[in-house]
Amino acid sequence: MLNKNKYFFYPFIFSVLVAVGILIYLDKMSIHLYSNQYYSNFFDCFFSHYTHIGHGLFLWACILVMFFTRYSHALAMIINFVVTGLVILLLKFVVFDTSLRPKKYFEQLGNEGLRLIEGLEVHSFNSMPSGHTATAFSLFCLLALLTPKKKIGLLYFFLAALVGYSRIYLSQHFLEDVTVGALVGCICAIGVYRFHEAKLRTPKLSKSLFNR
């Protein structure tokens, strides 16, 4: 499956390895302050809007469109959304319930060097893992698995990775939160894809609203 979908998974695996390597050698505070110094008015505006690709409303819009293509794909996306959401909630509010987001983390350290975008609502708690990143990677990973034209998987990876970076750029999450979120999203998508191949891929569910 990895080789068949190499255009998505190879850059994904490479990016995760790079992120893990950075996290091993540098502390999250130094990493965040380094990335926080590179900004522009254009990217402030762009990432403030693009980050919503990882919001549930965008996913439900994709699910609605998918109903016009194939029922089984739409059902797989719904299951994927629910499974990913439950895992993220468990991790955020049970396993890592005391994790602080960059704003609160730097406030407690008395560090005033963090740049925030004026007017942007920045959260303080439940940092690990990044829910937006997990949602984006679960969506685009599943699309890469379901799409016959595998080369588009590279585009799907890029779109998901931009959501992850937007969470760091906006100081909503640390690199470690985004990395774990991306892993959770892809693992959930792979599991749901396996279920899709075993249970949902039937002649009846292969229809769409256009060929009922």
N, C-alpha and C positions, 0 to 999 in steps of 0.2 A: 504493500500500500504506500509506503514511503517513497519508493522508487517511481511508482506510477504517478504520484503527486509531488514529484521532486521540486517543481517550480514554486510550490508553497512551503514545503517542509524543509528543504535544504537551507534557504535563507533564514527560516524560522529557527532551526537548530543552531545555525551559525550565530545568530543574534543572541540567543539565550546563552550560549557558551561565552560569548564576548561579555555579556552583562554579568554573568557569574564570575568571570575572571576579574572584572573591574571591582565587583563587590568584595572579592576576597582580599584584594590589595589596598582598597581605599574604603574609608568609612562613609556612610551614607550622607553625613553632613557635608563633607568635602566634595563629594560627587554632586550634590544638589547645588551647592554654592557655585561650583565651576560652571554647571550648565545654566544657572540662573543669570549669569552675567552676559549671556548672548541673547539679545532680544531686539525687536524693532516694533514700530507701531503697526506695520502690516501683519506681522506674525501674532501680535497681541490680539488683533481683530480676527485673524484667520483661525487660530487655535481656540479662541473663545467660542466660536461657532462650530468648528469642525469636531470638537470634542463630543458634541451631542450625537455623533454617529454611534457612539457607544451607549446611547440612552435607549431604554426599552421602547420608546415611541417609534424610533427609526426601525427597530427590528420588527415591530408589529406592522409597519408599512410594508416591509419586505415580505412578510408572511402573507399579507393581503394580495400583493402582486403575484406571489407564488401560487396562490389558489387558481389563478388564471392559466398557469402552466402545467402543474401536476399536483394532485391532492397529496400524494405520498411525501413529496418534498415539503409541502406546507406543514403537514403533520410533524415531520421530522424537525422542522425549524421550531415549531411550538414546543415539542418535547425538549429540544436543545435549550431553548430559552428558560423553561421551567427548571430543568436539571441544573443548568449553570447558575441560575438565580439562587436556588436552594443551597448549593455548595458555597457560593459566595457569602450568603447570609450566615451560614454555619461558621465559616472561617472568620468573618468580620466580627460577629457578635458573641461567639463562644470561644473559639481557639485564640484569636488575636484581638480580643475585646479591649485591651488596654493600649493598643498601638496608636501613636499620635501622628497626625499629618504634619507636613513641614511647618505650617504656620505656628501651630501650638508647640511643636518640638523646639523651634528656634526661640520662641517666646520664653520657654522654661529655662533655656540656656542663657538667656539675656543677650542673645545675638540679634542685632538690628540690621544685619547686612542683607536680609532677604528682600528681594524686590517682588512686589505684588502688583497686579494690574488694577488700576483704580476703577472702582465700581463693580468689580467681580466678586461674587460671593465665594469665599474660600472656607472650606470646612476645616474642623480642628481634630476630630476623632475618627476612629475606625478606619485607619489608613490601610491596613493589610488585609486582603489584597485589593487591587484596584478593580472595582466592579465594572467600570466603563471599558477597561482594557479586556477583561474577561469576556464581556458581552460581545465586543468587537471581534475578538479572535475566535470565539465560538461560532459566530455568524459567518465570518469570512472563511474560516477553516472548513465548516460544513459546506459552504458554497463551492469551495475548491474541490472537495471530495465528490460532490454531486454533479459538477459541471463536466461534460464530456471533453471540452476543449481545455486540456490541462495547462497550457501555457498561460492562461488567464490567472492561474494560481499565483503568479508573481505579482500581478496587480492587486489581487486580494490580500496578499501578505503586506504589500506596501500600504494599502488603505487601513489595515488593522494596526500596523506599526505606527502610523501617524496618530492614531487615537491614543496609543500608549505614550508616545512622546508628548502629546498635548497635555496629558495629565501631569507630567513632570514640568513642562513649560509653564503651566498655570499654577504650579506649586500646590496641586491637589494631592500629589503622591510622590513618594520617593521611587528611585529606580528599582529597589527590591520589591515594592508593592506591584509595580507594573510587570516585572518579570514573573512573579508568582501568578498574577492575574492572567497573563498570556498563556502560561502553562496550564492553568485550570481551564481556561476557555478551550484550548485545543484538545485536552484530554477528554473533556465532556463531549466535544464535537465528534471525536473519534468513536467514543462509546455509542453515541446516538446514531452515527453512521452505520456501525455494525448492526444495531437494532433495526435500522431502516432496511438494510440488505437482507436481514433474516425474516422480518415480520411485515414491513410496510410495502415492500416492492412486489405488489400484486397487480394483476391486470385491472382490477376494479379501481385501485388507488392510483393507477398510472394515468387516469383521465384527468381532465381539467374542467373548468366551468364552460369552456368552449365546445367540448365534445361529450357532454353528458348523455 
